[in-house]
């Protein structure tokens, strides 16, 4: 089977991703993770084999890693300086290389669920990983 060539011979890399948070492009994000899952299970009746399949709720989770100084800027602008009080917001993840039409994932109705901090002696940069609760994930919006 012949392989499908990559458009322009260029694959996405970290440099081809941009992030929009609160309507502003954010450059100090160093990692993002998001996923959705759905419970699915076989239903049984007479005999050993399933007679149907049941589908449960979809669940969404996400997190971002960013430089602590960027997180502190978000905290400074949050209601009562508490990022857990920020109303639901979208996060846009835009994938694109030069000469390509960009695609976009949107994490909808996100809320921060923790306000963490960790630092260690000898750190040359301070990073923070913030868990996020999205209500849905729109792929290639």
PyMOL commands that set and color helices and strands:
alter all, ss='L'
color gray80, all
select helices_A, chain A and resi 7-9+14-16+68-77+79-81+83-85
alter helices_A, ss='H'
color red, helices_A
select strands_A, chain A and resi 17-21+24-26+29-44+50-67+89-95+103-112+127-133+136-138
alter strands_A, ss='S'
color yellow, strands_A
deselect
rebuild
show_as cartoon
